[in-house]
Amino acid sequence: MREPSTAKCGRFTAGYGRFVTEVFRGKGQVVFLRSAWAGAVISLALCAAGWEFALYGLLGTAVGTATARLLGVDGGRVTAGLEGFNACLVAVALAVFLGADHLSTAVLALAGSVVVTIVTGAAARILATWGLPTLTLPYCLMASAATIAAPGFERVWHHGASLAALARPASGPTALAGSDLWRAFFANIAQIFFMPQWYVGVILLLGIFAACRLAGVMACLGSGVGILTAWALGAPAKQVAEGTMGYNGVLVAMALCGVFLAADAWSLAYALAGAVTATGLSATMAAVFAPSGGHTFTWPFVLVSLAFLAAAPAFPRLRRAGAPGSVPGAGDPPPAPERAFEPGGPAPEGPEPGRAAV
């Protein structure tokens, strides 16, 4: 018979281990992966860009996950990491745009990770009316509100003059060199976490492929479509190479083929059309947010994905993920059909069912 203290220690250790797993799954859910291992690779990728970004992402996810548990959010969602990814993105975004080395940024990031959990609950209840997931809408709302308000507070804004500007026509060379193409391909994936370094995208992509081959393929296709669309429309080569034009297309492609819609030829075409749309909408959102610094975050991904998912039931050839005959991702069982579009339901197994990304 075990001593009472030993039993308590065992329960504590098990609870701690479960929480750590939930945190890393939350990071993985940024790219639709219910995988703690993928979350660990994401942390490694952020660390390659700067240890402070990895720390902000880890703490933000932990605070968001803990807040959800304290508020009694459905245990299935917390276990799957669906309550941590928006907090992760909020924390990293504030570190990037407000400066990671300021105490005020750290305080805001932690507070924002708490508040975004509440915003997630509100968004889930509203969008559940139409059977739609929250995606990264809570994060977009929080990050936009924080960065727009920041220049109005001296203890928060540390960059001197405001970044506000009027929208201007695109300028600069549009021809893409070979180095621009391969850098853009990986930067499109790195920019999901606001990182412009191509090698961060390489690490992220390797982690995605290791966790789910289908997700990796769709990330590659989304990145390629984003580059092609931006070039065809005449986007400046510098913006294309930095990945700022293509990362929303990556997320849309992953979401619409294999996550919320069954992976087949029809959803593939639908997803690529969505990636094209998101790339074009990136310029629209940049102009809309120009007066507040031009931070589009993942607004194009959210708006396009919600529109395409809301329209999907009108097209009989498109099937929800988990419907009979659908193709699950890389050995993962498909989510239950009735949960594929329900952000408020218990989290099923498989790559990012019931939420989303960015």
C-alpha positions in Angstrom: 0.0 0.0 0.0 1.4 3.4 -1.0 1.9 6.1 1.6 -0.6 9.0 1.2 2.2 11.5 0.5 3.5 9.2 -2.3 0.0 9.0 -3.9 -0.4 12.8 -3.7 3.0 13.3 -5.3 2.0 10.9 -8.1 -1.2 12.7 -8.8 0.6 16.0 -8.8 3.2 14.8 -11.2 0.5 13.3 -13.5 -1.4 16.5 -13.4 1.7 18.6 -14.2 2.6 16.3 -17.1 -0.9 16.6 -18.5 -0.8 20.4 -18.3 2.5 20.5 -20.1 1.1 18.3 -22.8 -1.9 20.6 -23.1 0.3 23.6 -23.4 2.4 22.2 -26.2 -0.7 20.9 -28.0 -2.0 24.5 -27.8 1.1 25.7 -29.7 0.6 22.9 -32.2 -3.0 24.0 -32.8 -1.7 27.2 -34.3 -1.1 25.1 -37.4 -4.1 22.8 -36.8 -2.1 20.0 -35.2 -3.2 18.2 -32.0 0.3 17.2 -31.3 2.5 18.1 -28.3 5.5 17.2 -30.3 4.6 19.7 -33.1 4.2 22.3 -30.3 7.7 21.5 -29.1 9.1 22.0 -32.7 7.3 25.3 -32.9 9.0 26.4 -29.7 12.3 25.4 -31.2 11.6 27.4 -34.4 10.7 30.5 -32.3 13.9 30.0 -30.3 15.8 30.0 -33.5 14.4 33.5 -34.2 15.0 34.7 -30.6 14.7 32.9 -27.2 12.4 35.7 -26.0 9.8 34.9 -28.6 9.8 31.2 -27.6 9.3 32.2 -24.0 6.5 34.6 -24.8 4.7 31.9 -26.8 5.2 29.3 -24.1 4.0 31.5 -21.3 1.1 32.9 -23.3 -0.1 29.4 -24.2 0.3 28.3 -20.6 -1.7 31.2 -19.2 -4.5 30.8 -21.8 -4.7 27.0 -21.0 -4.7 27.6 -17.3 -7.4 30.3 -17.5 -9.6 28.0 -19.5 -9.2 25.2 -16.9 -10.0 27.6 -14.0 -13.1 28.9 -15.8 -14.3 25.3 -16.3 -14.1 25.2 -20.1 -14.9 21.8 -21.6 -12.1 19.4 -20.7 -11.9 17.9 -24.2 -11.2 21.3 -25.7 -8.5 22.1 -23.2 -6.9 18.6 -23.6 -6.7 19.0 -27.4 -5.0 22.4 -27.0 -7.9 24.4 -28.5 -7.8 26.9 -25.6 -4.1 27.8 -26.0 -3.3 28.7 -29.6 -5.0 32.2 -29.6 -3.2 33.1 -26.3 0.1 31.9 -27.9 -0.4 34.2 -30.9 -1.4 37.2 -28.8 1.7 36.9 -26.6 4.1 36.5 -29.5 2.4 39.3 -31.5 2.8 41.8 -28.6 6.4 40.7 -28.2 7.1 41.4 -31.8 5.2 44.7 -32.2 5.7 46.3 -28.8 9.2 45.0 -28.0 9.9 41.8 -26.1 12.4 43.4 -23.6 9.9 45.7 -21.9 8.1 44.9 -18.7 4.9 46.5 -19.9 4.9 44.2 -22.9 5.3 41.1 -20.7 2.4 42.3 -18.4 0.2 43.0 -21.4 1.0 39.7 -23.0 0.0 37.8 -19.9 -3.1 39.9 -19.4 -4.0 39.5 -23.0 -3.6 35.7 -22.8 -6.3 35.7 -20.0 -8.7 38.1 -21.8 -8.4 36.3 -25.2 -9.7 33.1 -23.5 -12.8 35.0 -22.6 -13.1 36.4 -26.1 -12.7 32.9 -27.4 -15.7 31.8 -25.4 -17.8 34.7 -26.7 -16.8 34.1 -30.3 -17.5 30.3 -30.0 -21.0 30.9 -28.8 -21.8 33.4 -31.5 -20.3 31.5 -34.4 -21.8 28.2 -33.2 -25.1 29.6 -34.4 -23.9 29.0 -37.9 -21.8 25.9 -37.1 -18.6 27.8 -37.7 -15.3 27.5 -35.8 -13.6 30.5 -34.1 -10.3 30.1 -35.9 -8.0 32.9 -34.9 -10.7 35.5 -34.7 -10.2 36.0 -30.9 -6.5 36.6 -31.4 -7.1 39.1 -34.3 -9.5 41.1 -32.2 -7.2 41.2 -29.2 -4.0 41.9 -31.2 -5.6 44.6 -33.3 -7.1 46.3 -30.3 -3.8 46.2 -28.4 -1.6 47.5 -31.2 -4.0 50.2 -32.2 -4.3 51.5 -28.7 -0.6 51.1 -27.8 0.7 54.5 -29.2 -1.8 56.2 -26.9 0.0 55.1 -23.8 3.6 56.2 -23.0 4.3 53.3 -20.7 3.3 50.8 -23.4 4.6 52.4 -26.7 8.4 52.5 -26.9 8.9 53.2 -30.6 8.7 57.0 -30.7 6.4 58.2 -33.5 3.3 56.3 -34.3 3.4 53.9 -37.3 0.1 55.2 -38.6 0.1 56.1 -42.3 -2.2 56.5 -45.2 -2.5 53.6 -47.6 -0.2 54.0 -50.6 0.1 52.3 -54.0 2.6 49.5 -54.2 6.1 50.5 -55.3 9.4 48.8 -56.0 10.5 46.0 -58.3 8.1 43.1 -58.9 10.4 40.7 -60.6 11.2 37.7 -58.4 14.8 36.3 -58.4 15.5 32.7 -57.6 16.5 33.6 -54.1 13.3 35.5 -53.6 11.3 32.4 -54.5 12.8 29.9 -52.1 13.0 32.5 -49.3 9.4 33.4 -49.8 8.3 29.7 -49.8 9.6 29.2 -46.3 9.0 32.8 -45.0 5.3 32.3 -45.8 5.2 29.6 -43.1 7.4 31.5 -40.6 5.2 34.6 -40.9 2.4 32.7 -39.3 4.3 33.5 -36.1 5.5 37.0 -37.4 9.0 35.7 -38.1 10.6 36.8 -41.4 13.6 34.3 -41.2 13.4 31.6 -43.9 15.1 29.0 -41.6 12.3 29.4 -39.0 9.9 28.4 -41.8 12.1 25.3 -42.6 11.9 24.1 -38.9 8.2 24.7 -38.8 7.5 22.9 -42.0 9.6 19.9 -40.9 7.5 19.8 -37.7 4.3 20.0 -39.7 5.3 17.1 -42.0 6.4 15.0 -39.1 3.1 15.4 -37.4 0.8 15.2 -40.4 1.8 14.7 -44.1 -1.4 16.0 -45.4 -1.0 19.2 -43.4 2.5 19.6 -44.7 1.5 19.2 -48.3 -1.3 21.7 -47.9 1.1 24.2 -46.2 3.5 23.8 -49.2 0.7 24.3 -51.8 -0.7 27.3 -49.9 2.7 28.9 -49.8 3.3 28.3 -53.5 -0.2 29.6 -54.5 0.5 32.7 -52.3 3.8 33.4 -54.1 2.2 32.9 -57.6 -0.8 35.1 -56.8 1.2 37.9 -55.3 3.6 37.9 -58.3 0.7 37.7 -60.8 -1.0 40.7 -59.1 2.3 42.7 -59.1 3.1 42.8 -55.4 6.6 44.2 -54.6 9.2 41.5 -54.6 10.5 42.5 -51.2 7.1 41.9 -49.6 6.7 38.6 -51.4 10.2 37.4 -50.2 9.5 38.5 -46.6 6.4 36.2 -46.6 4.0 39.0 -45.6 1.8 38.4 -48.7 1.6 34.6 -48.5 1.2 33.3 -44.9 -2.6 33.8 -44.8 -2.9 31.6 -47.9 -0.9 28.8 -46.1 -3.5 28.8 -43.3 -6.5 28.9 -45.6 -5.2 26.0 -47.7 -4.6 23.9 -44.6 -8.0 24.7 -43.1 -10.1 24.0 -46.1 -8.6 20.7 -47.2 -8.2 18.1 -44.4 -9.2 20.1 -41.3 -12.7 21.3 -41.7 -13.4 19.8 -45.2 -12.7 16.3 -46.2 -9.5 15.9 -48.2 -10.4 15.2 -51.8 -10.0 16.8 -55.2 -12.9 19.1 -54.7 -11.8 20.5 -51.4 -8.3 20.8 -52.8 -9.5 23.1 -55.5 -11.7 24.9 -53.1 -8.8 25.4 -50.7 -6.5 26.7 -53.4 -9.1 29.2 -54.5 -9.3 30.3 -50.9 -5.6 30.7 -50.7 -5.7 32.9 -53.8 -8.5 35.0 -52.3 -6.7 35.4 -49.0 -3.5 36.6 -50.7 -5.5 39.3 -52.5 -7.3 40.2 -49.4 -4.0 40.7 -47.5 -3.5 44.0 -49.5 -7.0 45.0 -48.7 -6.5 44.5 -44.9 -3.1 46.2 -45.0 -4.8 49.3 -46.5 -7.6 49.1 -43.9 -5.2 48.9 -41.0 -2.7 51.4 -42.4 -3.9 54.2 -40.1 -3.0 52.0 -37.2 0.3 50.7 -38.4 -0.8 48.2 -41.1 -0.8 45.1 -39.0 -3.1 42.6 -40.8 -2.3 39.7 -38.5 -4.5 36.7 -39.7 -7.6 38.7 -40.6 -7.5 37.6 -44.3 -7.3 33.9 -43.2 -10.2 34.4 -40.7 -12.5 36.2 -43.1 -11.9 34.0 -46.1 -12.1 30.8 -44.2 -15.3 31.7 -42.4 -16.8 32.8 -45.8 -15.8 29.6 -47.6 -16.9 27.4 -44.7 -20.3 29.1 -44.4 -20.7 28.6 -48.2 -19.6 25.0 -48.2 -23.0 23.4 -47.3 -24.4 25.0 -50.5 -22.0 22.8 -52.6 -22.9 19.1 -52.4 -19.5 18.1 -53.7 -17.8 19.4 -50.6 -17.9 17.2 -47.6 -17.2 18.0 -44.0 -14.1 16.4 -42.4 -15.2 13.1 -40.8 -18.1 12.5 -43.1 -18.3 9.0 -44.7 -15.6 8.5 -47.3 -13.4 11.4 -46.1 -9.7 11.1 -45.9 -8.1 11.7 -42.4 -4.7 13.1 -42.1 -1.6 11.0 -41.6 -3.0 8.2 -39.5 -5.3 10.4 -37.4 -8.9 9.3 -37.0 -11.3 11.7 -38.4 -13.4 14.0 -36.1 -17.1 13.2 -35.6 -19.1 14.8 -38.4 -21.3 16.8 -36.1 -18.3 18.3 -34.4 -16.2 19.2 -37.4 -17.8 22.7 -37.5 -18.6 23.1 -33.8 -16.0 25.1 -31.9 -17.9 24.7 -28.6 -18.1 20.9 -28.6 -15.7 18.3 -27.1 -12.4 18.2 -29.0 -12.1 15.0 -31.1 -8.9 13.3 -32.1 -7.0 14.3 -35.2 -5.4 17.4 -36.6 -7.1 20.5 -35.4 -10.7 19.6 -35.6 -13.1 22.2 -34.2 -10.9 25.2 -34.1 -8.3 26.7 -35.9 -5.1 28.3 -36.6 -2.7 31.9 -36.6 
